[in-house]
């Protein structure tokens, strides 16, 4: 009987049907490490600002709102197009384009994203704390 149980357990394990004993702890390559960039025109001058968003925190210069940005990114499942932002925010129709981009990894998945918004307010309304730097 023990031989049958052992054989059945081996077959189920090989087929991937055996229950997992414990979930594996996240490894370092599953962390979130994104370089966030904002390109704007301020007083007629083109400016580029960037910051690293590391979740969990690292020794790199930190995003000024890291905890909130990581939480917002997690709530969106790492999909920057699904960020909740601030939908109640009222913005003017001022035309002052802002291009936001993100490159790196979200929990081990590659990220390559960029969007252009009509102005800073529209960008903030769409992306919330992630691009608040």
N, CA, C and O atoms as a GROMACS GRO file, in nm:
protein
  532
    1UNK      N    1   0.082  -0.120   0.000
    1UNK     CA    2   0.000   0.000   0.000
    1UNK      C    3   0.086   0.126   0.000
    1UNK      O    4   0.057   0.221  -0.073
    2UNK      N    5   0.194   0.128   0.082
    2UNK     CA    6   0.283   0.242   0.088
    2UNK      C    7   0.348   0.267  -0.047
    2UNK      O    8   0.372   0.382  -0.084
    3UNK      N    9   0.379   0.160  -0.122
    3UNK     CA   10   0.440   0.175  -0.253
    3UNK      C   11   0.342   0.242  -0.349
    3UNK      O   12   0.383   0.324  -0.431
    4UNK      N   13   0.213   0.209  -0.340
    4UNK     CA   14   0.111   0.270  -0.426
    4UNK      C   15   0.098   0.419  -0.393
    4UNK      O   16   0.091   0.502  -0.484
    5UNK      N   17   0.093   0.453  -0.265
    5UNK     CA   18   0.082   0.592  -0.222
    5UNK      C   19   0.204   0.671  -0.268
    5UNK      O   20   0.191   0.783  -0.317
    6UNK      N   21   0.323   0.613  -0.251
    6UNK     CA   22   0.446   0.680  -0.294
    6UNK      C   23   0.447   0.702  -0.444
    6UNK      O   24   0.487   0.809  -0.491
    7UNK      N   25   0.404   0.601  -0.520
    7UNK     CA   26   0.401   0.612  -0.665
    7UNK      C   27   0.300   0.717  -0.708
    7UNK      O   28   0.329   0.798  -0.796
    8UNK      N   29   0.181   0.719  -0.647
    8UNK     CA   30   0.078   0.817  -0.679
    8UNK      C   31   0.127   0.959  -0.647
    8UNK      O   32   0.106   1.051  -0.726
    9UNK      N   33   0.193   0.976  -0.534
    9UNK     CA   34   0.246   1.107  -0.497
    9UNK      C   35   0.350   1.152  -0.599
    9UNK      O   36   0.353   1.270  -0.637
   10UNK      N   37   0.436   1.062  -0.644
   10UNK     CA   38   0.538   1.096  -0.742
   10UNK      C   39   0.476   1.136  -0.875
   10UNK      O   40   0.521   1.231  -0.939
   11UNK      N   41   0.370   1.065  -0.917
   11UNK     CA   42   0.301   1.097  -1.042
   11UNK      C   43   0.233   1.233  -1.032
   11UNK      O   44   0.244   1.314  -1.124
   12UNK      N   45   0.163   1.260  -0.922
   12UNK     CA   46   0.097   1.389  -0.903
   12UNK      C   47   0.198   1.503  -0.900
   12UNK      O   48   0.175   1.609  -0.959
   13UNK      N   49   0.310   1.482  -0.832
   13UNK     CA   50   0.414   1.584  -0.824
   13UNK      C   51   0.471   1.613  -0.963
   13UNK      O   52   0.488   1.729  -1.000
   14UNK      N   53   0.500   1.510  -1.039
   14UNK     CA   54   0.556   1.525  -1.174
   14UNK      C   55   0.457   1.596  -1.266
   14UNK      O   56   0.498   1.669  -1.356
   15UNK      N   57   0.329   1.573  -1.244
   15UNK     CA   58   0.227   1.636  -1.329
   15UNK      C   59   0.194   1.777  -1.282
   15UNK      O   60   0.115   1.847  -1.346
   16UNK      N   61   0.253   1.819  -1.171
   16UNK     CA   62   0.226   1.953  -1.121
   16UNK      C   63   0.096   1.963  -1.047
   16UNK      O   64   0.044   2.073  -1.028
   17UNK      N   65   0.039   1.850  -1.004
   17UNK     CA   66  -0.090   1.851  -0.937
   17UNK      C   67  -0.079   1.842  -0.786
   17UNK      O   68  -0.179   1.855  -0.715
   18UNK      N   69   0.040   1.822  -0.735
   18UNK     CA   70   0.057   1.813  -0.591
   18UNK      C   71   0.047   1.952  -0.532
   18UNK      O   72   0.093   2.049  -0.593
   19UNK      N   73  -0.013   1.966  -0.413
   19UNK     CA   74  -0.024   2.098  -0.353
   19UNK      C   75   0.113   2.152  -0.315
   19UNK      O   76   0.202   2.077  -0.275
   20UNK      N   77   0.131   2.282  -0.329
   20UNK     CA   78   0.257   2.345  -0.292
   20UNK      C   79   0.267   2.351  -0.141
   20UNK      O   80   0.169   2.382  -0.073
   21UNK      N   81   0.383   2.322  -0.089
   21UNK     CA   82   0.401   2.322   0.055
   21UNK      C   83   0.402   2.465   0.108
   21UNK      O   84   0.331   2.496   0.204
   22UNK      N   85   0.480   2.553   0.049
   22UNK     CA   86   0.486   2.693   0.089
   22UNK      C   87   0.515   2.777  -0.034
   22UNK      O   88   0.572   2.729  -0.132
   23UNK      N   89   0.476   2.901  -0.027
   23UNK     CA   90   0.507   2.993  -0.137
   23UNK      C   91   0.651   3.039  -0.122
   23UNK      O   92   0.698   3.064  -0.011
   24UNK      N   93   0.718   3.049  -0.234
   24UNK     CA   94   0.857   3.093  -0.232
   24UNK      C   95   0.864   3.241  -0.198
   24UNK      O   96   0.780   3.320  -0.243
   25UNK      N   97   0.962   3.279  -0.121
   25UNK     CA   98   0.982   3.420  -0.088
   25UNK      C   99   1.029   3.492  -0.214
   25UNK      O  100   1.103   3.436  -0.294
   26UNK      N  101   0.986   3.618  -0.232
   26UNK     CA  102   1.030   3.692  -0.350
   26UNK      C  103   1.182   3.702  -0.351
   26UNK      O  104   1.246   3.722  -0.248
   27UNK      N  105   1.238   3.689  -0.470
   27UNK     CA  106   1.382   3.704  -0.485
   27UNK      C  107   1.412   3.845  -0.531
   27UNK      O  108   1.320   3.919  -0.568
   28UNK      N  109   1.537   3.883  -0.528
   28UNK     CA  110   1.574   4.018  -0.564
   28UNK      C  111   1.533   4.053  -0.706
   28UNK      O  112   1.503   4.169  -0.735
   29UNK      N  113   1.532   3.955  -0.797
   29UNK     CA  114   1.494   3.986  -0.935
   29UNK      C  115   1.343   4.005  -0.950
   29UNK      O  116   1.296   4.035  -1.060
   30UNK      N  117   1.267   3.988  -0.841
   30UNK     CA  118   1.123   4.014  -0.845
   30UNK      C  119   1.090   4.151  -0.787
   30UNK      O  120   0.973   4.190  -0.782
   31UNK      N  121   1.193   4.225  -0.744
   31UNK     CA  122   1.170   4.359  -0.692
   31UNK      C  123   1.131   4.451  -0.807
   31UNK      O  124   1.145   4.417  -0.924
   32UNK      N  125   1.081   4.568  -0.770
   32UNK     CA  126   1.047   4.670  -0.868
   32UNK      C  127   1.160   4.772  -0.872
   32UNK      O  128   1.196   4.829  -0.769
   33UNK      N  129   1.214   4.794  -0.990
   33UNK     CA  130   1.319   4.894  -1.010
   33UNK      C  131   1.290   4.966  -1.141
   33UNK      O  132   1.312   4.913  -1.250
   34UNK      N  133   1.240   5.088  -1.128
   34UNK     CA  134   1.203   5.165  -1.246
   34UNK      C  135   1.276   5.298  -1.248
   34UNK      O  136   1.286   5.366  -1.146
   35UNK      N  137   1.325   5.336  -1.366
   35UNK     CA  138   1.374   5.472  -1.385
   35UNK      C  139   1.257   5.549  -1.445
   35UNK      O  140   1.210   5.517  -1.554
   36UNK      N  141   1.211   5.649  -1.372
   36UNK     CA  142   1.099   5.732  -1.415
   36UNK      C  143   1.154   5.864  -1.468
   36UNK      O  144   1.240   5.925  -1.404
   37UNK      N  145   1.105   5.907  -1.584
   37UNK     CA  146   1.154   6.029  -1.647
   37UNK      C  147   1.036   6.119  -1.683
   37UNK      O  148   0.932   6.071  -1.728
   38UNK      N  149   1.054   6.249  -1.662
   38UNK     CA  150   0.953   6.348  -1.700
   38UNK      C  151   1.021   6.454  -1.786
   38UNK      O  152   1.118   6.517  -1.743
   39UNK      N  153   0.971   6.473  -1.908
   39UNK     CA  154   1.022   6.576  -1.999
   39UNK      C  155   0.916   6.684  -2.010
   39UNK      O  156   0.802   6.659  -2.049
   40UNK      N  157   0.956   6.807  -1.975
   40UNK     CA  158   0.862   6.919  -1.974
   40UNK      C  159   0.929   7.042  -2.036
   40UNK      O  160   1.051   7.046  -2.053
   41UNK      N  161   0.847   7.140  -2.069
   41UNK     CA  162   0.897   7.271  -2.107
   41UNK      C  163   0.855   7.366  -1.996
   41UNK      O  164   0.736   7.384  -1.969
   42UNK      N  165   0.954   7.427  -1.933
   42UNK     CA  166   0.930   7.521  -1.823
   42UNK      C  167   0.989   7.655  -1.861
   42UNK      O  168   1.109   7.665  -1.887
   43UNK      N  169   0.906   7.758  -1.866
   43UNK     CA  170   0.950   7.893  -1.904
   43UNK      C  171   1.028   7.892  -2.036
   43UNK      O  172   1.131   7.958  -2.048
   44UNK      N  173   0.979   7.817  -2.132
   44UNK     CA  174   1.041   7.811  -2.263
   44UNK      C  175   1.164   7.721  -2.272
   44UNK      O  176   1.222   7.707  -2.379
   45UNK      N  177   1.203   7.660  -2.163
   45UNK     CA  178   1.320   7.572  -2.161
   45UNK      C  179   1.276   7.427  -2.145
   45UNK      O  180   1.193   7.395  -2.060
   46UNK      N  181   1.332   7.341  -2.228
   46UNK     CA  182   1.304   7.198  -2.214
   46UNK      C  183   1.381   7.145  -2.094
   46UNK      O  184   1.500   7.171  -2.079
   47UNK      N  185   1.312   7.070  -2.009
   47UNK     CA  186   1.375   7.012  -1.890
   47UNK      C  187   1.349   6.863  -1.887
   47UNK      O  188   1.245   6.815  -1.934
   48UNK      N  189   1.443   6.791  -1.831
   48UNK     CA  190   1.427   6.647  -1.812
   48UNK      C  191   1.462   6.618  -1.667
   48UNK      O  192   1.569   6.655  -1.619
   49UNK      N  193   1.372   6.550  -1.598
   49UNK     CA  194   1.397   6.508  -1.461
   49UNK      C  195   1.376   6.357  -1.454
   49UNK      O  196   1.290   6.302  -1.523
   50UNK      N  197   1.457   6.292  -1.371
   50UNK     CA  198   1.435   6.149  -1.353
   50UNK      C  199   1.465   6.110  -1.210
   50UNK      O  200   1.535   6.179  -1.137
   51UNK      N  201   1.409   5.996  -1.172
   51UNK     CA  202   1.427   5.942  -1.038
   51UNK      C  203   1.412   5.791  -1.047
   51UNK      O  204   1.348   5.739  -1.138
   52UNK      N  205   1.471   5.721  -0.952
   52UNK     CA  206   1.454   5.575  -0.943
   52UNK      C  207   1.344   5.544  -0.845
   52UNK      O  208   1.337   5.602  -0.737
   53UNK      N  209   1.256   5.452  -0.884
   53UNK     CA  210   1.155   5.400  -0.793
   53UNK      C  211   1.190   5.256  -0.765
   53UNK      O  212   1.177   5.170  -0.852
   54UNK      N  213   1.235   5.229  -0.643
   54UNK     CA  214   1.273   5.094  -0.601
   54UNK      C  215   1.176   5.048  -0.493
   54UNK      O  216   1.159   5.114  -0.391
   55UNK      N  217   1.113   4.935  -0.517
   55UNK     CA  218   1.020   4.875  -0.420
   55UNK      C  219   1.065   4.730  -0.398
   55UNK      O  220   1.047   4.648  -0.487
   56UNK      N  221   1.122   4.696  -0.284
   56UNK     CA  222   1.145   4.780  -0.166
   56UNK      C  223   1.257   4.879  -0.188
   56UNK      O  224   1.322   4.880  -0.293
   57UNK      N  225   1.280   4.962  -0.089
   57UNK     CA  226   1.379   5.070  -0.099
   57UNK      C  227   1.519   5.015  -0.122
   57UNK      O  228   1.551   4.903  -0.082
   58UNK      N  229   1.602   5.097  -0.188
   58UNK     CA  230   1.742   5.060  -0.212
   58UNK      C  231   1.831   5.176  -0.167
   58UNK      O  232   1.783   5.272  -0.108
   59UNK      N  233   1.959   5.164  -0.196
   59UNK     CA  234   2.054   5.270  -0.160
   59UNK      C  235   2.059   5.382  -0.263
   59UNK      O  236   2.125   5.483  -0.240
   60UNK      N  237   1.990   5.366  -0.376
   60UNK     CA  238   1.990   5.472  -0.478
   60UNK      C  239   1.913   5.592  -0.425
   60UNK      O  240   1.834   5.580  -0.332
   61UNK      N  241   1.936   5.710  -0.486
   61UNK     CA  242   1.854   5.826  -0.448
   61UNK      C  243   1.707   5.790  -0.465
   61UNK      O  244   1.664   5.744  -0.571
   62UNK      N  245   1.632   5.812  -0.361
   62UNK     CA  246   1.494   5.762  -0.356
   62UNK      C  247   1.393   5.856  -0.420
   62UNK      O  248   1.412   5.978  -0.425
   63UNK      N  249   1.287   5.798  -0.469
   63UNK     CA  250   1.169   5.871  -0.514
   63UNK      C  251   1.117   5.946  -0.392
   63UNK      O  252   1.108   5.887  -0.284
   64UNK      N  253   1.081   6.075  -0.405
   64UNK     CA  254   1.038   6.151  -0.287
   64UNK      C  255   0.909   6.102  -0.223
   64UNK      O  256   0.881   6.134  -0.108
   65UNK      N  257   0.830   6.024  -0.296
   65UNK     CA  258   0.704   5.970  -0.242
   65UNK      C  259   0.702   5.819  -0.267
   65UNK      O  260   0.602   5.765  -0.315
   66UNK      N  261   0.813   5.753  -0.235
   66UNK     CA  262   0.834   5.612  -0.269
   66UNK      C  263   0.722   5.522  -0.219
   66UNK      O  264   0.669   5.442  -0.296
   67UNK      N  265   0.685   5.531  -0.094
   67UNK     CA  266   0.584   5.440  -0.038
   67UNK      C  267   0.451   5.454  -0.112
   67UNK      O  268   0.389   5.354  -0.148
   68UNK      N  269   0.408   5.578  -0.135
   68UNK     CA  270   0.281   5.602  -0.205
   68UNK      C  271   0.289   5.556  -0.350
   68UNK      O  272   0.194   5.498  -0.403
   69UNK      N  273   0.404   5.583  -0.415
   69UNK     CA  274   0.421   5.543  -0.555
   69UNK      C  275   0.422   5.392  -0.569
   69UNK      O  276   0.360   5.338  -0.661
   70UNK      N  277   0.491   5.322  -0.479
   70UNK     CA  278   0.494   5.175  -0.483
   70UNK      C  279   0.354   5.118  -0.460
   70UNK      O  280   0.314   5.022  -0.527
   71UNK      N  281   0.280   5.176  -0.365
   71UNK     CA  282   0.144   5.129  -0.336
   71UNK      C  283   0.053   5.150  -0.457
   71UNK      O  284  -0.027   5.062  -0.490
   72UNK      N  285   0.065   5.265  -0.523
   72UNK     CA  286  -0.018   5.293  -0.642
   72UNK      C  287   0.017   5.198  -0.755
   72UNK      O  288  -0.072   5.149  -0.824
   73UNK      N  289   0.145   5.171  -0.773
   73UNK     CA  290   0.188   5.079  -0.878
   73UNK      C  291   0.139   4.938  -0.849
   73UNK      O  292   0.094   4.867  -0.940
   74UNK      N  293   0.147   4.896  -0.723
   74UNK     CA  294   0.097   4.763  -0.684
   74UNK      C  295  -0.055   4.753  -0.705
   74UNK      O  296  -0.104   4.651  -0.752
   75UNK      N  297  -0.128   4.860  -0.670
   75UNK     CA  298  -0.274   4.859  -0.688
   75UNK      C  299  -0.311   4.844  -0.836
   75UNK      O  300  -0.417   4.790  -0.869
   76UNK      N  301  -0.224   4.893  -0.925
   76UNK     CA  302  -0.248   4.883  -1.070
   76UNK      C  303  -0.188   4.756  -1.128
   76UNK      O  304  -0.190   4.737  -1.250
   77UNK      N  305  -0.134   4.668  -1.044
   77UNK     CA  306  -0.074   4.545  -1.092
   77UNK      C  307   0.047   4.568  -1.181
   77UNK      O  308   0.080   4.485  -1.265
   78UNK      N  309   0.114   4.682  -1.163
   78UNK     CA  310   0.232   4.714  -1.243
   78UNK      C  311   0.200   4.773  -1.379
   78UNK      O  312   0.292   4.804  -1.455
   79UNK      N  313   0.072   4.790  -1.411
   79UNK     CA  314   0.029   4.844  -1.540
   79UNK      C  315   0.016   4.996  -1.526
   79UNK      O  316  -0.080   5.044  -1.467
   80UNK      N  317   0.110   5.070  -1.580
   80UNK     CA  318   0.109   5.215  -1.565
   80UNK      C  319  -0.013   5.279  -1.632
   80UNK      O  320  -0.054   5.388  -1.592
   81UNK      N  321  -0.070   5.214  -1.730
   81UNK     CA  322  -0.193   5.266  -1.791
   81UNK      C  323  -0.314   5.247  -1.700
   81UNK      O  324  -0.418   5.309  -1.722
   82UNK      N  325  -0.301   5.162  -1.598
   82UNK     CA  326  -0.412   5.136  -1.507
   82UNK      C  327  -0.399   5.213  -1.376
   82UNK      O  328  -0.477   5.190  -1.283
   83UNK      N  329  -0.302   5.304  -1.366
   83UNK     CA  330  -0.288   5.384  -1.245
   83UNK      C  331  -0.416   5.462  -1.222
   83UNK      O  332  -0.477   5.513  -1.316
   84UNK      N  333  -0.456   5.473  -1.098
   84UNK     CA  334  -0.582   5.542  -1.067
   84UNK      C  335  -0.564   5.694  -1.070
   84UNK      O  336  -0.658   5.765  -1.107
   85UNK      N  337  -0.448   5.743  -1.032
   85UNK     CA  338  -0.426   5.887  -1.034
   85UNK      C  339  -0.528   5.960  -0.949
   85UNK      O  340  -0.569   5.909  -0.844
   86UNK      N  341  -0.567   6.076  -0.992
   86UNK     CA  342  -0.664   6.158  -0.920
   86UNK      C  343  -0.774   6.199  -1.017
   86UNK      O  344  -0.770   6.308  -1.074
   87UNK      N  345  -0.870   6.111  -1.036
   87UNK     CA  346  -0.976   6.132  -1.135
   87UNK      C  347  -1.062   6.255  -1.103
   87UNK      O  348  -1.125   6.310  -1.193
   88UNK      N  349  -1.065   6.298  -0.976
   88UNK     CA  350  -1.148   6.413  -0.938
   88UNK      C  351  -1.077   6.546  -0.963
   88UNK      O  352  -1.136   6.653  -0.944
   89UNK      N  353  -0.954   6.540  -1.004
   89UNK     CA  354  -0.875   6.661  -1.026
   89UNK      C  355  -0.927   6.735  -1.149
   89UNK      O  356  -0.951   6.674  -1.253
   90UNK      N  357  -0.945   6.865  -1.135
   90UNK     CA  358  -0.993   6.948  -1.245
   90UNK      C  359  -0.873   7.021  -1.306
   90UNK      O  360  -0.803   7.095  -1.236
   91UNK      N  361  -0.850   7.002  -1.435
   91UNK     CA  362  -0.735   7.061  -1.503
   91UNK      C  363  -0.781   7.158  -1.611
   91UNK      O  364  -0.889   7.144  -1.667
   92UNK      N  365  -0.696   7.257  -1.638
   92UNK     CA  366  -0.724   7.352  -1.746
   92UNK      C  367  -0.684   7.288  -1.879
   92UNK      O  368  -0.624   7.181  -1.883
   93UNK      N  369  -0.720   7.354  -1.987
   93UNK     CA  370  -0.686   7.304  -2.120
   93UNK      C  371  -0.552   7.359  -2.169
   93UNK      O  372  -0.520   7.350  -2.288
   94UNK      N  373  -0.474   7.417  -2.078
   94UNK     CA  374  -0.343   7.472  -2.115
   94UNK      C  375  -0.262   7.367  -2.191
   94UNK      O  376  -0.254   7.251  -2.150
   95UNK      N  377  -0.201   7.409  -2.302
   95UNK     CA  378  -0.119   7.316  -2.381
   95UNK      C  379   0.028   7.337  -2.346
   95UNK      O  380   0.091   7.433  -2.390
   96UNK      N  381   0.080   7.245  -2.266
   96UNK     CA  382   0.221   7.245  -2.225
   96UNK      C  383   0.260   7.099  -2.205
   96UNK      O  384   0.268   7.052  -2.092
   97UNK      N  385   0.284   7.028  -2.317
   97UNK     CA  386   0.302   6.882  -2.312
   97UNK      C  387   0.408   6.834  -2.212
   97UNK      O  388   0.513   6.895  -2.193
   98UNK      N  389   0.375   6.722  -2.152
   98UNK     CA  390   0.463   6.653  -2.057
   98UNK      C  391   0.472   6.508  -2.103
   98UNK      O  392   0.370   6.442  -2.121
   99UNK      N  393   0.594   6.461  -2.123
   99UNK     CA  394   0.613   6.321  -2.161
   99UNK      C  395   0.672   6.246  -2.042
   99UNK      O  396   0.779   6.281  -1.992
  100UNK      N  397   0.602   6.143  -1.999
  100UNK     CA  398   0.646   6.060  -1.887
  100UNK      C  399   0.688   5.924  -1.940
  100UNK      O  400   0.626   5.871  -2.032
  101UNK      N  401   0.794   5.868  -1.883
  101UNK     CA  402   0.836   5.735  -1.925
  101UNK      C  403   0.887   5.656  -1.805
  101UNK      O  404   0.930   5.712  -1.704
  102UNK      N  405   0.882   5.524  -1.820
  102UNK     CA  406   0.931   5.431  -1.718
  102UNK      C  407   1.000   5.315  -1.788
  102UNK      O  408   0.947   5.256  -1.882
  103UNK      N  409   1.120   5.284  -1.740
  103UNK     CA  410   1.194   5.169  -1.791
  103UNK      C  411   1.251   5.094  -1.671
  103UNK      O  412   1.296   5.154  -1.573
  104UNK      N  413   1.247   4.962  -1.680
  104UNK     CA  414   1.303   4.879  -1.573
  104UNK      C  415   1.222   4.753  -1.556
  104UNK      O  416   1.182   4.689  -1.654
  105UNK      N  417   1.198   4.716  -1.430
  105UNK     CA  418   1.120   4.596  -1.401
  105UNK      C  419   1.017   4.622  -1.293
  105UNK      O  420   1.040   4.702  -1.202
  106UNK      N  421   0.904   4.555  -1.305
  106UNK     CA  422   0.802   4.551  -1.202
  106UNK      C  423   0.789   4.406  -1.159
  106UNK      O  424   0.744   4.322  -1.237
  107UNK      N  425   0.829   4.376  -1.037
  107UNK     CA  426   0.826   4.240  -0.982
  107UNK      C  427   0.881   4.138  -1.081
  107UNK      O  428   0.823   4.031  -1.102
  108UNK      N  429   0.995   4.172  -1.140
  108UNK     CA  430   1.065   4.081  -1.230
  108UNK      C  431   1.021   4.089  -1.376
  108UNK      O  432   1.086   4.030  -1.462
  109UNK      N  433   0.912   4.161  -1.407
  109UNK     CA  434   0.865   4.174  -1.545
  109UNK      C  435   0.920   4.303  -1.606
  109UNK      O  436   0.922   4.407  -1.540
  110UNK      N  437   0.965   4.295  -1.730
  110UNK     CA  438   1.021   4.412  -1.798
  110UNK      C  439   0.913   4.518  -1.820
  110UNK      O  440   0.798   4.486  -1.853
  111UNK      N  441   0.951   4.644  -1.801
  111UNK     CA  442   0.861   4.758  -1.822
  111UNK      C  443   0.928   4.855  -1.919
  111UNK      O  444   1.044   4.891  -1.900
  112UNK      N  445   0.856   4.895  -2.020
  112UNK     CA  446   0.898   4.998  -2.115
  112UNK      C  447   0.771   5.074  -2.148
  112UNK      O  448   0.687   5.024  -2.223
  113UNK      N  449   0.755   5.195  -2.096
  113UNK     CA  450   0.629   5.269  -2.105
  113UNK      C  451   0.658   5.416  -2.126
  113UNK      O  452   0.751   5.470  -2.067
  114UNK      N  453   0.578   5.484  -2.209
  114UNK     CA  454   0.582   5.630  -2.214
  114UNK      C  455   0.451   5.684  -2.268
  114UNK      O  456   0.387   5.623  -2.354
  115UNK      N  457   0.413   5.801  -2.215
  115UNK     CA  458   0.289   5.867  -2.256
  115UNK      C  459   0.312   6.017  -2.253
  115UNK      O  460   0.391   6.067  -2.173
  116UNK      N  461   0.244   6.088  -2.341
  116UNK     CA  462   0.248   6.234  -2.341
  116UNK      C  463   0.111   6.286  -2.302
  116UNK      O  464   0.008   6.242  -2.353
  117UNK      N  465   0.112   6.381  -2.208
  117UNK     CA  466  -0.010   6.444  -2.158
  117UNK      C  467  -0.008   6.591  -2.196
  117UNK      O  468   0.098   6.648  -2.221
  118UNK      N  469  -0.125   6.653  -2.200
  118UNK     CA  470  -0.137   6.792  -2.242
  118UNK      C  471  -0.068   6.892  -2.151
  118UNK      O  472  -0.023   6.997  -2.197
  119UNK      N  473  -0.057   6.860  -2.021
  119UNK     CA  474   0.009   6.948  -1.926
  119UNK      C  475   0.037   6.872  -1.796
  119UNK      O  476  -0.002   6.756  -1.781
  120UNK      N  477   0.105   6.939  -1.702
  120UNK     CA  478   0.140   6.876  -1.575
  120UNK      C  479   0.018   6.827  -1.498
  120UNK      O  480   0.020   6.719  -1.440
  121UNK      N  481  -0.086   6.907  -1.498
  121UNK     CA  482  -0.206   6.870  -1.425
  121UNK      C  483  -0.268   6.741  -1.480
  121UNK      O  484  -0.305   6.652  -1.404
  122UNK      N  485  -0.278   6.731  -1.612
  122UNK     CA  486  -0.334   6.610  -1.674
  122UNK      C  487  -0.247   6.489  -1.645
  122UNK      O  488  -0.298   6.379  -1.622
  123UNK      N  489  -0.115   6.508  -1.645
  123UNK     CA  490  -0.023   6.398  -1.614
  123UNK      C  491  -0.042   6.352  -1.471
  123UNK      O  492  -0.049   6.232  -1.444
  124UNK      N  493  -0.049   6.447  -1.378
  124UNK     CA  494  -0.068   6.413  -1.236
  124UNK      C  495  -0.203   6.347  -1.212
  124UNK      O  496  -0.215   6.254  -1.132
  125UNK      N  497  -0.305   6.394  -1.282
  125UNK     CA  498  -0.439   6.336  -1.266
  125UNK      C  499  -0.440   6.191  -1.312
  125UNK      O  500  -0.514   6.109  -1.257
  126UNK      N  501  -0.359   6.158  -1.413
  126UNK     CA  502  -0.356   6.021  -1.466
  126UNK      C  503  -0.264   5.927  -1.389
  126UNK      O  504  -0.292   5.808  -1.379
  127UNK      N  505  -0.156   5.980  -1.334
  127UNK     CA  506  -0.054   5.892  -1.278
  127UNK      C  507  -0.037   5.899  -1.126
  127UNK      O  508   0.034   5.817  -1.069
  128UNK      N  509  -0.101   5.994  -1.061
  128UNK     CA  510  -0.093   6.003  -0.916
  128UNK      C  511   0.049   6.019  -0.865
  128UNK      O  512   0.129   6.090  -0.925
  129UNK      N  513   0.081   5.952  -0.754
  129UNK     CA  514   0.212   5.972  -0.692
  129UNK      C  515   0.330   5.911  -0.766
  129UNK      O  516   0.444   5.942  -0.734
  130UNK      N  517   0.305   5.824  -0.863
  130UNK     CA  518   0.416   5.756  -0.930
  130UNK      C  519   0.509   5.857  -0.998
  130UNK      O  520   0.631   5.844  -0.988
  131UNK      N  521   0.454   5.955  -1.065
  131UNK     CA  522   0.538   6.055  -1.134
  131UNK      C  523   0.539   6.189  -1.060
  131UNK      O  524   0.563   6.293  -1.121
  132UNK      N  525   0.513   6.187  -0.929
  132UNK     CA  526   0.518   6.308  -0.848
  132UNK      C  527   0.659   6.325  -0.793
  132UNK      O  528   0.689   6.286  -0.680
  133UNK      N  529   0.744   6.384  -0.874
  133UNK     CA  530   0.882   6.412  -0.833
  133UNK      C  531   0.933   6.538  -0.900
  133UNK      O  532   1.047   6.578  -0.878
   0.00000   0.00000   0.00000
